[in-house]
């Protein structure tokens, strides 16, 4: 297929478009540390104010006008994206108790159908939960908790129909298909006790922090019993049952510290015990096998070690080390089966899976063939097994489910996701590059492009990054990106400090008073790619979302000359105002990620990079900002205020558009076809900025 490249043009002159919306200024002054911060657009956070919704809809109308010439391309892109999806498909089934469970999709339906078959896949299908039925009459639908009682009779599940990530728990009798009277609001994690009638669940507070644990008996008319309330606002709680079905754990965790409590799963009325009292900056996470708890803990180093302790005396004094701390290997997780355990590790920026026999012997790594990839566990519900299932994917390898034989050490491919439309992985080259940061640190960059492409500095270049919370952006398969790559775009993902790709020290070097490393790492990555011929400066489009949207806002302020265009999705850009408001979701807990601006050293550092506070009259890249009215993570008003202020301060005539999904949350649309429409819109903007017309 041949694609047409058009000469790059500056955004359409304002005279050919309707005037962009102008938000009213109503100054709100905050006095802090001897400074007066003036926020002219604070009023936009009043969600119930009709003028707020009218402003967002006016911005949507303006965005539609700017993007109207791309509508034929959007339709073409949507057809391309849809053409690479097998619309009717079934996931690899997994065994749990007497049933094989799986999820499947049907052409024309937005959501999966979760089903099971008893004894074998030849048995009649039982639909456990049809999310399409739940979504009828709703503009949004998401399922969070999905926990089936051990006897297979009852399903506890939770749903959100707005995008605000506020979930309602329900219980379904799978023998009759009847929805029971049990109905609990604002829930989070869920765990069944072994009696198949007692549910432990957590609930959120007004700032959406999971803070209380309750015990509920299915069908009981009595009030649920409050078991635990977490008093420290930095901490969230989570409840879960071990794979061994022997214990239920309650984890209280902040960004830096954790604590575990437990009861035997067959004693739902037992008193909860603390495993080891919390200590600031020490995280520990337990699992169970036999007569021991196995604990992943960072007391001897940031990258964690693994210890073993008797279940009867689990305190630190009795910990026995199994795997020591390793400076260059991050122990991300450890999960236990009856006779073996699996380590989730990171080394040289890449995920690794290692398997060891509990009877002794060194862990054996599963080898992976590509320079950039994502390897992670699949669904492994059975405890007494010699098999371990994992998924593997990369830029050019579709999602593949393998079953590893623990005894023989061999892996068998169970299924690779089918990609219709003639996808051929041999058409592409993948590289893992390393860009030098200003302080000499090497920043990993994962790149994919058409095989045979001339890397002479003339190609359009797309660069994505996140860089926060110690989250690793490993390279997964996304068939959508080939609508960019097949048109000649070099597609790259940078892995700056603040993320977790290189371990906890990598995260530490990009948070708190070292957050600016994330921004300079990203700039260095862009400059490196340009210097090595991977793209042209006037065709460089960058993208980030959420905390990655903070990155976009910061680098657009710092180096607006470097980028042709910016796509900022649900961007965390109003750092100071948000972190001063402890009533907002995430604020208090994230004092350990960004800092507390009520403390002057943190304030001085944070305000020096906060995107909203550093907008000035300069020539910016063309910018697309996206948000959602029901976002619970980054409230819609942050991007809305950011755009309003840019319109008032900027003197250039570059494109600046804001698109708000009025019926979704932080992750955008919930239905798979709706998400494709959103992607087609984004890609039309990106391609237009790269000078590609069709």
FISE-675068 format. One line per field, with one value per residue (C-alpha): residue number from 1; z negated, x, y. Coordinates in nm, 3 decimals, always signed. Each point is the difference from the previous one (the first is absolute). Layout:
seq	c(NUM/...)
pz	c(Z/...)
px	c(X/...)
py	c(Y/...)
REM end
This chain:
seq	c(1/2/3/4/5/6/7/8/9/10/11/12/13/14/15/16/17/18/19/20/21/22/23/24/25/26/27/28/29/30/31/32/33/34/35/36/37/38/39/40/41/42/43/44/45/46/47/48/49/50/51/52/53/54/55/56/57/58/59/60/61/62/63/64/65/66/67/68/69/70/71/72/73/74/75/76/77/78/79/80/81/82/83/84/85/86/87/88/89/90/91/92/93/94/95/96/97/98/99/100/101/102/103/104/105/106/107/108/109/110/111/112/113/114/115/116/117/118/119/120/121/122/123/124/125/126/127/128/129/130/131/132/133/134/135/136/137/138/139/140/141/142/143/144/145/146/147/148/149/150/151/152/153/154/155/156/157/158/159/160/161/162/163/164/165/166/167/168/169/170/171/172/173/174/175/176/177/178/179/180/181/182/183/184/185/186/187/188/189/190/191/192/193/194/195/196/197/198/199/200/201/202/203/204/205/206/207/208/209/210/211/212/213/214/215/216/217/218/219/220/221/222/223/224/225/226/227/228/229/230/231/232/233/234/235/236/237/238/239/240/241/242/243/244/245/246/247/248/249/250/251/252/253/254/255/256/257/258/259/260/261/262/263/264/265/266/267/268/269/270/271/272/273/274/275/276/277/278/279/280/281/282/283/284/285/286/287/288/289/290/291/292/293/294/295/296/297/298/299/300/301/302/303/304/305/306/307/308/309/310/311/312/313/314/315/316/317/318/319/320/321/322/323/324/325/326/327/328/329/330/331/332/333/334/335/336/337/338/339/340/341/342/343/344/345/346/347/348/349/350/351/352/353/354/355/356/357/358/359/360/361/362/363/364/365/366/367/368/369/370/371/372/373/374/375/376/377/378/379/380/381/382/383/384/385/386/387/388/389/390/391/392/393/394/395/396/397/398/399/400/401/402/403/404/405/406/407/408/409/410/411/412/413/414/415/416/417/418/419/420/421/422/423/424/425/426/427/428/429/430/431/432/433/434/435/436/437/438/439/440/441/442/443/444/445/446/447/448/449/450/451/452/453/454/455/456/457/458/459/460/461/462/463/464/465/466/467/468/469/470/471/472/473/474/475/476/477/478/479/480/481/482/483/484/485/486/487/488/489/490/491/492/493/494/495/496/497/498/499/500/501/502/503/504/505/506/507/508/509/510/511/512/513/514/515/516/517/518/519/520/521/522/523/524/525/526/527/528/529/530/531/532/533/534/535/536/537/538/539/540/541/542/543/544/545/546/547/548/549/550/551/552/553/554/555/556/557/558/559/560/561/562/563/564/565/566/567/568/569/570/571/572/573/574/575/576/577/578/579/580/581/582/583/584/585/586/587/588/589/590/591/592/593/594/595/596/597/598/599/600/601/602/603/604/605/606/607/608/609/610/611/612/613/614/615/616/617/618/619/620/621/622/623/624/625/626/627/628/629/630/631/632/633/634/635/636/637/638/639/640/641/642/643/644/645/646/647/648/649/650/651/652/653/654/655/656/657/658/659/660/661/662/663/664/665/666/667/668/669/670/671/672/673/674/675/676/677/678/679/680/681/682/683/684/685/686/687/688/689/690/691/692/693/694)
pz	c(+0.000/+0.086/-0.228/+0.099/-0.190/+0.016/-0.067/-0.364/-0.072/-0.302/-0.155/+0.192/-0.054/-0.253/+0.268/+0.164/-0.323/-0.258/-0.289/-0.278/-0.328/-0.255/-0.363/-0.248/-0.250/-0.365/-0.199/-0.304/-0.208/-0.210/-0.246/-0.062/-0.102/+0.054/+0.354/+0.141/+0.253/+0.225/+0.162/+0.247/+0.090/-0.337/+0.068/+0.267/-0.274/-0.084/+0.182/-0.073/+0.149/+0.343/+0.123/-0.056/+0.215/+0.260/+0.015/+0.047/+0.271/+0.173/-0.001/+0.149/+0.272/+0.079/+0.006/+0.240/+0.230/-0.005/+0.065/+0.256/+0.301/-0.148/-0.025/+0.318/-0.136/-0.338/+0.171/+0.200/-0.311/-0.193/+0.275/-0.007/-0.377/+0.003/+0.284/-0.221/-0.272/-0.002/-0.122/-0.097/-0.211/-0.320/-0.256/-0.124/-0.266/-0.349/-0.259/-0.342/-0.203/+0.211/+0.281/+0.293/+0.009/+0.298/+0.159/+0.355/+0.236/+0.273/+0.309/-0.049/-0.380/-0.198/-0.302/-0.088/-0.106/-0.296/+0.007/-0.131/+0.075/-0.256/+0.020/+0.355/+0.286/+0.169/-0.268/+0.050/-0.050/-0.305/+0.032/-0.326/+0.080/+0.329/-0.028/+0.305/-0.202/-0.287/+0.243/+0.150/-0.039/-0.127/+0.172/-0.207/-0.163/-0.179/-0.213/-0.280/-0.261/+0.148/-0.273/+0.006/-0.321/-0.033/+0.053/+0.327/-0.106/-0.059/+0.186/-0.174/+0.255/+0.010/+0.272/+0.082/+0.245/+0.008/+0.031/-0.345/-0.120/-0.269/-0.009/-0.126/-0.124/+0.088/-0.052/+0.259/-0.060/+0.292/-0.052/+0.082/+0.168/-0.267/-0.123/-0.380/-0.225/-0.112/+0.124/-0.134/+0.123/+0.045/-0.026/+0.098/-0.056/-0.087/-0.144/-0.082/-0.317/+0.039/-0.134/+0.339/-0.166/-0.172/+0.205/-0.113/+0.191/-0.017/+0.051/+0.090/-0.191/+0.138/+0.162/+0.167/-0.231/-0.080/-0.379/-0.165/-0.003/-0.061/-0.044/+0.178/-0.007/+0.320/-0.057/-0.358/-0.113/-0.273/+0.052/+0.134/-0.264/+0.022/-0.042/+0.057/+0.075/+0.130/-0.181/+0.202/+0.306/+0.196/-0.008/+0.207/-0.095/+0.209/-0.096/+0.182/-0.055/+0.066/+0.285/-0.266/-0.136/-0.347/-0.091/+0.068/-0.002/-0.057/+0.133/-0.110/+0.226/+0.084/+0.281/-0.231/-0.292/-0.053/-0.268/+0.019/-0.212/+0.040/-0.110/+0.094/+0.296/-0.161/-0.316/+0.120/-0.358/-0.110/-0.140/+0.255/-0.089/+0.112/+0.162/-0.070/-0.119/+0.269/+0.018/+0.213/+0.339/-0.042/+0.230/-0.042/+0.184/-0.109/+0.170/-0.149/+0.054/-0.240/-0.349/+0.108/+0.115/+0.277/-0.012/+0.261/-0.197/+0.067/-0.345/+0.133/+0.324/+0.230/+0.246/-0.257/-0.126/-0.077/-0.349/-0.155/-0.348/-0.194/+0.004/-0.379/-0.063/+0.301/-0.157/+0.146/-0.259/+0.163/+0.364/+0.192/+0.328/+0.318/+0.261/-0.094/+0.117/+0.337/+0.104/+0.369/-0.020/-0.117/-0.165/+0.109/-0.140/-0.117/+0.030/-0.155/+0.105/-0.187/+0.119/+0.176/+0.007/+0.271/-0.022/+0.194/+0.051/+0.196/+0.134/+0.259/+0.040/+0.098/-0.182/-0.086/-0.132/-0.204/-0.139/-0.291/-0.172/-0.365/-0.070/+0.093/+0.297/+0.166/+0.177/+0.377/+0.229/+0.292/+0.304/+0.216/+0.352/+0.074/-0.103/-0.140/-0.121/-0.276/-0.184/-0.286/-0.174/+0.158/-0.223/-0.231/-0.254/-0.077/-0.295/+0.045/+0.353/+0.196/+0.264/+0.009/+0.262/+0.115/+0.276/+0.236/+0.249/+0.163/+0.259/+0.272/-0.187/-0.073/-0.347/-0.044/-0.285/-0.097/-0.243/-0.169/-0.130/-0.331/+0.004/+0.356/+0.029/+0.338/+0.112/+0.236/+0.194/-0.075/+0.209/+0.182/+0.056/+0.363/+0.187/+0.315/+0.291/+0.109/-0.294/+0.059/-0.280/+0.243/+0.151/-0.309/-0.189/-0.378/-0.194/-0.360/-0.011/-0.284/-0.005/-0.221/-0.255/-0.103/-0.304/+0.210/-0.095/+0.294/+0.071/+0.173/+0.312/+0.180/+0.372/+0.285/+0.367/+0.349/+0.103/+0.259/-0.111/+0.060/-0.336/+0.156/-0.219/+0.235/-0.149/-0.227/-0.359/-0.284/-0.357/-0.302/-0.370/-0.350/-0.267/-0.341/-0.302/+0.080/+0.273/+0.282/+0.356/+0.153/+0.370/+0.073/+0.331/+0.125/+0.353/+0.016/+0.028/+0.344/+0.140/-0.092/+0.066/+0.339/+0.105/-0.073/-0.358/-0.225/-0.323/-0.323/-0.374/-0.241/-0.351/-0.211/-0.369/-0.221/+0.158/-0.124/+0.304/-0.163/-0.358/-0.304/+0.027/+0.346/-0.160/-0.282/+0.248/+0.158/-0.295/-0.280/+0.026/+0.299/+0.214/+0.261/+0.106/+0.166/+0.217/+0.093/+0.072/+0.245/+0.171/+0.025/+0.154/+0.263/+0.083/+0.024/+0.243/+0.217/-0.006/+0.109/+0.297/-0.139/+0.082/+0.100/-0.261/+0.192/+0.000/-0.365/-0.183/-0.370/-0.224/-0.367/-0.224/-0.366/-0.173/+0.351/+0.079/-0.269/+0.195/+0.318/-0.166/-0.155/+0.315/+0.210/-0.236/-0.017/+0.367/+0.218/+0.296/-0.005/+0.082/+0.291/-0.201/-0.341/-0.094/-0.373/-0.130/-0.341/-0.095/-0.361/+0.065/-0.295/-0.244/-0.273/-0.027/+0.005/-0.254/-0.233/-0.002/-0.231/+0.074/+0.351/+0.085/-0.009/-0.151/-0.347/+0.116/+0.268/-0.233/+0.022/+0.380/+0.065/-0.340/-0.226/+0.119/-0.350/-0.071/+0.153/+0.154/+0.175/+0.106/+0.149/+0.202/+0.110/+0.115/+0.210/+0.229/-0.052/+0.358/-0.089/-0.198/+0.272/+0.306/+0.164/+0.323/+0.236/+0.317/-0.104/+0.202/+0.138/-0.291/-0.040/-0.359/-0.092/-0.321/-0.134/-0.205/-0.250/-0.048/-0.362/+0.025/+0.176/-0.028/+0.330/-0.117/+0.004/+0.380/+0.048/-0.210/+0.174/+0.343/-0.118/-0.138/+0.311/+0.215/-0.214/-0.024/+0.332/+0.288/+0.273/+0.241/-0.036/-0.042/-0.353/-0.043/-0.297/+0.037/-0.298/-0.010/-0.197/-0.086/-0.101/-0.253/-0.024/+0.251/+0.263/+0.165/-0.138/+0.309/+0.241/+0.312/-0.175/-0.088/+0.365/+0.094/-0.261/+0.138/+0.356/-0.112/-0.173/+0.296/+0.243/-0.207/-0.020/+0.371/+0.089/-0.211/+0.172/+0.339/+0.102/+0.165/+0.039)
px	c(+0.000/+0.128/-0.059/+0.021/+0.225/-0.097/+0.221/-0.017/-0.207/-0.053/-0.344/-0.285/-0.020/-0.263/-0.200/-0.093/-0.133/-0.254/+0.157/+0.116/-0.192/+0.118/-0.053/-0.096/+0.262/-0.106/+0.322/+0.053/+0.304/+0.195/+0.257/+0.279/+0.364/-0.012/-0.136/-0.339/-0.114/-0.277/-0.222/-0.236/-0.175/-0.063/-0.373/+0.021/+0.012/-0.368/-0.136/-0.364/+0.033/-0.174/+0.256/+0.277/-0.168/-0.081/+0.368/+0.114/-0.261/+0.110/+0.356/-0.127/-0.181/+0.316/+0.205/-0.249/+0.036/+0.380/-0.006/-0.283/+0.236/+0.137/-0.338/+0.051/+0.339/-0.156/-0.252/+0.277/+0.210/-0.293/-0.052/+0.371/+0.007/-0.312/+0.141/+0.287/-0.230/-0.156/-0.338/-0.133/+0.264/+0.056/+0.279/+0.198/-0.212/+0.139/-0.099/-0.138/-0.164/-0.240/-0.026/+0.191/-0.046/+0.058/-0.098/-0.124/-0.112/-0.262/+0.006/-0.203/+0.003/+0.203/+0.082/+0.121/-0.221/+0.147/-0.091/+0.087/-0.042/-0.010/+0.262/+0.118/-0.030/-0.235/-0.265/-0.288/+0.087/-0.122/+0.010/+0.138/-0.016/-0.097/+0.137/-0.204/-0.316/+0.134/+0.079/-0.349/-0.124/+0.341/+0.260/+0.275/+0.053/+0.298/+0.035/+0.260/-0.042/-0.076/+0.027/-0.165/-0.053/+0.210/-0.300/-0.079/-0.351/+0.023/+0.158/+0.092/+0.059/+0.008/-0.093/+0.047/-0.242/+0.146/+0.379/+0.056/+0.136/-0.267/-0.101/-0.315/+0.033/-0.263/-0.033/-0.138/-0.112/+0.159/-0.222/-0.315/+0.133/-0.176/+0.137/-0.020/-0.104/+0.358/+0.092/+0.293/+0.118/+0.351/+0.184/+0.350/+0.167/-0.200/+0.089/-0.210/+0.055/+0.008/-0.355/-0.128/-0.232/+0.225/+0.142/+0.266/-0.003/+0.157/-0.170/+0.121/-0.016/-0.095/+0.345/-0.043/+0.255/-0.074/+0.002/-0.247/-0.031/-0.342/-0.127/-0.325/-0.201/-0.194/-0.373/+0.032/-0.223/+0.238/+0.235/+0.344/+0.271/+0.280/+0.322/+0.270/+0.032/+0.329/+0.063/+0.300/-0.126/+0.313/-0.104/-0.245/-0.110/-0.057/-0.137/+0.067/+0.016/+0.314/+0.015/+0.043/-0.346/+0.150/+0.012/-0.164/+0.238/-0.072/+0.273/+0.027/+0.242/+0.116/+0.243/+0.291/-0.123/-0.221/-0.144/-0.179/-0.275/-0.142/-0.254/-0.042/-0.241/-0.204/-0.055/-0.187/-0.074/+0.363/+0.188/+0.223/+0.370/+0.274/+0.291/+0.260/-0.062/+0.042/+0.326/+0.035/+0.160/-0.019/-0.234/-0.079/-0.248/-0.075/-0.116/-0.060/+0.113/-0.021/+0.107/+0.172/-0.061/+0.227/+0.059/+0.134/+0.159/+0.227/+0.159/+0.346/-0.018/-0.242/-0.032/-0.142/+0.112/-0.202/-0.025/-0.178/-0.158/-0.216/-0.371/-0.014/+0.279/+0.005/+0.187/+0.323/+0.215/-0.085/+0.050/+0.235/+0.138/-0.064/+0.104/+0.221/-0.033/+0.164/+0.089/-0.064/-0.297/-0.340/-0.218/-0.345/-0.200/+0.017/-0.294/-0.021/-0.145/+0.001/+0.342/+0.155/+0.011/+0.031/+0.207/-0.097/+0.325/+0.139/+0.354/+0.150/-0.336/-0.183/-0.247/+0.112/-0.179/+0.193/-0.131/+0.143/-0.081/-0.091/+0.198/+0.322/+0.201/+0.063/-0.278/-0.001/-0.087/-0.234/+0.188/-0.160/+0.125/-0.054/+0.176/-0.320/-0.307/-0.252/-0.007/-0.244/-0.201/-0.325/-0.284/+0.130/-0.273/+0.102/+0.236/+0.094/+0.139/+0.320/-0.099/+0.045/-0.167/+0.141/-0.056/+0.260/-0.030/+0.203/-0.032/-0.023/-0.102/-0.374/-0.114/+0.109/-0.102/+0.251/-0.016/+0.330/+0.068/+0.179/+0.150/+0.135/+0.068/-0.172/-0.264/-0.287/-0.191/-0.372/-0.123/+0.127/-0.247/-0.106/+0.053/-0.212/+0.087/+0.327/+0.223/+0.358/+0.254/+0.290/-0.083/+0.131/+0.322/+0.010/+0.287/+0.083/+0.208/+0.161/+0.010/+0.248/-0.170/+0.167/+0.153/+0.127/-0.269/-0.112/-0.373/-0.158/-0.208/-0.200/-0.049/-0.191/-0.005/-0.044/+0.283/+0.214/-0.095/+0.269/+0.098/+0.124/-0.180/-0.294/-0.262/-0.287/+0.072/-0.242/+0.133/-0.200/+0.095/-0.145/+0.271/-0.171/-0.098/+0.264/-0.232/+0.176/-0.119/+0.093/-0.057/-0.331/-0.165/-0.245/-0.125/-0.120/+0.351/+0.052/-0.231/+0.287/+0.300/-0.127/-0.024/+0.369/-0.008/+0.282/-0.176/+0.199/-0.057/+0.243/+0.049/+0.109/+0.080/-0.305/-0.117/+0.101/+0.171/+0.344/-0.113/-0.088/+0.304/-0.130/-0.328/+0.174/+0.205/-0.320/-0.221/-0.020/+0.291/+0.144/-0.315/+0.160/+0.220/-0.311/-0.034/+0.367/+0.020/-0.289/+0.153/+0.331/-0.179/-0.165/+0.327/+0.182/-0.253/+0.017/+0.381/+0.016/-0.233/-0.312/-0.216/-0.035/-0.038/-0.287/-0.183/+0.049/-0.327/+0.010/-0.264/-0.057/-0.298/-0.083/+0.338/+0.140/-0.218/+0.190/+0.312/-0.156/-0.096/+0.343/+0.206/-0.234/+0.083/+0.371/+0.074/-0.291/+0.239/+0.080/-0.343/-0.236/-0.303/-0.107/-0.280/-0.075/-0.266/-0.162/+0.311/+0.095/+0.103/-0.129/+0.252/+0.000/-0.375/-0.078/+0.266/-0.119/-0.353/-0.005/-0.368/+0.087/+0.059/+0.369/+0.135/+0.109/+0.126/+0.207/+0.192/+0.252/+0.017/+0.000/+0.050/-0.223/-0.015/-0.090/+0.368/+0.203/+0.287/-0.253/-0.210/+0.298/+0.098/-0.351/-0.104/+0.314/-0.133/-0.378/-0.130/-0.298/+0.218/+0.264/-0.210/+0.141/-0.023/+0.215/-0.045/-0.128/-0.039/-0.343/-0.183/-0.290/-0.121/-0.248/-0.194/-0.318/-0.273/-0.018/+0.373/+0.072/+0.380/+0.074/-0.310/-0.128/+0.063/+0.379/+0.028/-0.291/+0.170/+0.330/-0.151/-0.192/+0.319/+0.200/-0.262/+0.027/+0.380/+0.127/+0.044/+0.070/-0.257/+0.093/-0.274/-0.130/-0.304/-0.172/-0.221/-0.206/-0.180/-0.308/-0.093/+0.324/+0.283/+0.378/+0.041/-0.232/-0.282/-0.083/-0.136/+0.254/-0.154/-0.024/+0.368/+0.083/-0.183/+0.205/+0.322/-0.096/-0.053/+0.340/+0.177/-0.159/+0.145/+0.342/+0.013/-0.108/+0.280/+0.243/-0.114/-0.174/-0.337/-0.145)
py	c(+0.000/+0.348/+0.293/+0.364/+0.236/+0.364/+0.301/+0.097/+0.307/+0.216/-0.038/+0.159/+0.374/+0.095/+0.182/-0.332/-0.148/+0.108/+0.187/-0.229/+0.019/+0.253/-0.096/+0.268/+0.110/-0.005/+0.040/-0.221/+0.093/-0.250/+0.137/-0.248/+0.036/+0.374/-0.032/+0.083/-0.259/+0.129/-0.263/+0.166/-0.325/-0.162/+0.031/-0.271/-0.264/+0.065/-0.304/+0.086/+0.350/+0.003/+0.251/-0.255/-0.262/+0.266/+0.098/-0.361/-0.055/+0.321/-0.133/-0.327/+0.193/+0.196/-0.322/-0.156/+0.302/-0.021/-0.374/+0.000/-0.023/-0.325/-0.172/-0.208/-0.106/-0.083/-0.228/-0.164/-0.049/-0.147/-0.257/-0.084/-0.041/-0.213/-0.207/-0.117/-0.135/-0.345/+0.118/-0.343/-0.169/-0.198/+0.028/-0.301/-0.176/-0.051/-0.257/+0.093/-0.275/-0.205/+0.254/+0.144/+0.378/+0.227/+0.327/+0.039/+0.275/+0.013/+0.221/+0.315/-0.020/+0.253/-0.215/-0.350/-0.290/-0.188/-0.367/-0.345/-0.370/-0.277/-0.274/+0.065/+0.245/-0.246/+0.055/+0.247/+0.365/+0.189/+0.378/+0.136/+0.372/+0.163/+0.352/+0.102/-0.064/+0.208/+0.283/+0.027/+0.356/+0.115/+0.216/-0.163/-0.337/-0.149/-0.313/+0.001/-0.275/-0.344/-0.263/-0.342/-0.198/-0.313/-0.230/+0.180/+0.102/+0.375/+0.290/+0.326/+0.273/+0.379/+0.248/+0.369/+0.165/+0.352/-0.028/+0.151/-0.336/-0.019/-0.363/-0.172/-0.358/-0.259/-0.375/-0.241/-0.358/-0.187/-0.305/+0.197/+0.313/+0.204/+0.330/-0.009/+0.287/+0.071/+0.349/+0.205/+0.343/+0.144/-0.330/-0.101/-0.337/-0.315/-0.342/-0.307/-0.198/-0.377/-0.040/+0.129/+0.252/+0.255/+0.286/+0.242/+0.328/+0.345/+0.337/+0.347/+0.328/+0.343/+0.029/-0.342/-0.163/-0.364/+0.027/-0.239/-0.379/-0.155/-0.355/-0.086/-0.322/-0.061/+0.035/+0.121/+0.286/+0.116/+0.291/-0.087/-0.004/+0.256/-0.198/+0.261/+0.371/+0.142/+0.330/+0.122/+0.188/-0.095/-0.366/-0.205/-0.349/-0.314/-0.342/-0.328/-0.376/-0.198/-0.250/-0.271/+0.100/-0.013/+0.370/+0.333/+0.296/+0.367/+0.227/+0.364/+0.186/+0.349/+0.082/-0.083/-0.214/-0.305/-0.227/-0.337/-0.157/-0.349/-0.261/-0.367/-0.007/-0.280/+0.209/+0.310/+0.109/-0.023/+0.298/+0.172/-0.003/+0.237/-0.181/+0.269/+0.357/+0.265/+0.192/+0.311/-0.070/-0.379/-0.191/-0.367/-0.224/-0.359/-0.319/-0.345/-0.358/-0.294/+0.100/+0.322/+0.353/+0.123/+0.374/+0.240/+0.283/+0.300/+0.032/-0.083/+0.194/+0.179/-0.291/-0.246/-0.339/-0.316/-0.150/-0.298/-0.014/-0.249/+0.087/-0.030/+0.253/+0.236/+0.294/+0.136/-0.174/-0.334/+0.098/-0.229/+0.131/-0.198/+0.257/+0.292/+0.358/+0.061/+0.358/-0.063/-0.239/+0.120/-0.264/+0.120/-0.291/-0.360/-0.239/-0.344/-0.334/-0.329/-0.118/+0.299/+0.377/+0.263/+0.318/+0.312/+0.190/+0.292/+0.019/+0.235/+0.167/-0.320/-0.228/-0.353/-0.310/-0.256/-0.329/-0.199/-0.329/+0.044/-0.315/+0.178/+0.116/+0.332/+0.194/-0.058/+0.290/-0.041/+0.137/+0.270/+0.073/+0.371/+0.323/+0.158/-0.191/-0.061/-0.333/-0.048/-0.274/-0.112/-0.125/-0.273/-0.087/-0.359/-0.051/-0.366/+0.000/-0.053/+0.255/+0.375/+0.215/+0.331/+0.251/+0.140/+0.284/+0.275/+0.275/-0.267/-0.318/-0.018/-0.099/-0.364/-0.231/-0.268/-0.289/-0.076/-0.349/+0.050/-0.348/-0.011/+0.373/+0.024/+0.250/-0.078/+0.264/-0.032/+0.292/+0.306/+0.281/-0.001/+0.328/+0.015/+0.225/-0.155/+0.099/-0.120/+0.051/-0.042/+0.341/+0.181/+0.061/+0.040/+0.155/+0.077/+0.320/+0.194/+0.379/+0.187/+0.227/+0.328/-0.174/-0.292/-0.255/-0.217/+0.025/-0.304/+0.064/-0.270/+0.061/-0.166/+0.101/-0.141/-0.229/+0.169/+0.350/+0.260/+0.143/+0.321/+0.249/+0.053/-0.232/+0.102/-0.105/-0.084/-0.016/-0.117/-0.011/-0.023/+0.013/-0.006/-0.213/-0.260/-0.127/-0.184/+0.057/-0.332/-0.053/-0.169/-0.077/+0.259/-0.059/+0.361/+0.143/-0.149/+0.266/+0.232/-0.225/-0.119/+0.365/+0.049/+0.127/-0.116/-0.101/+0.032/-0.042/+0.166/-0.138/+0.301/+0.001/+0.006/-0.323/-0.343/-0.148/-0.010/-0.070/+0.207/+0.227/+0.099/+0.101/+0.186/+0.201/+0.135/+0.087/+0.258/+0.247/-0.187/+0.010/+0.225/-0.292/-0.145/+0.310/+0.036/-0.376/+0.035/+0.302/-0.185/-0.301/+0.220/+0.175/-0.333/-0.147/+0.311/+0.005/-0.365/+0.053/-0.169/+0.300/+0.362/+0.273/+0.160/-0.333/-0.101/-0.071/-0.090/-0.154/-0.074/-0.068/+0.069/+0.040/-0.029/+0.300/+0.190/-0.093/+0.137/+0.328/+0.042/-0.065/+0.217/+0.287/-0.084/-0.074/+0.107/+0.031/-0.371/-0.142/+0.036/-0.110/-0.129/-0.239/+0.030/-0.239/+0.050/+0.200/+0.072/+0.360/+0.207/-0.141/+0.264/+0.059/-0.373/-0.091/+0.276/-0.143/-0.301/-0.067/-0.118/-0.365/-0.096/+0.326/-0.112/-0.337/+0.165/+0.226/-0.287/+0.023/+0.376/+0.163/+0.208/+0.362/+0.114/-0.062/+0.282/-0.202/-0.223/+0.301/+0.181/-0.306/-0.101/+0.347/+0.022/-0.274/-0.003/+0.038/+0.220/+0.239/+0.030/+0.085/+0.310/+0.195/-0.202/-0.201/-0.342/-0.319/-0.087/-0.162/-0.244/-0.036/-0.274/-0.050/-0.162/+0.164/-0.288/-0.047/-0.093/+0.002/+0.329/+0.213/+0.141/+0.357/-0.040/-0.035/+0.243/+0.268/-0.066/+0.058/+0.308/+0.155/-0.086/+0.170/+0.315/+0.009/-0.133/+0.239/-0.255/-0.139/-0.365/-0.258/-0.046/-0.225/-0.163/-0.307/-0.113/-0.333/+0.100/-0.361/-0.171/+0.000/-0.015/-0.282/+0.150/-0.191/-0.345/-0.174/-0.147/+0.157/+0.336/-0.025/-0.059/+0.320/+0.186/-0.148/+0.093/+0.360/+0.010/-0.157/+0.245/+0.284/-0.166/-0.079/+0.351/+0.144/-0.236/+0.128/-0.323/+0.061/-0.347)
REM end
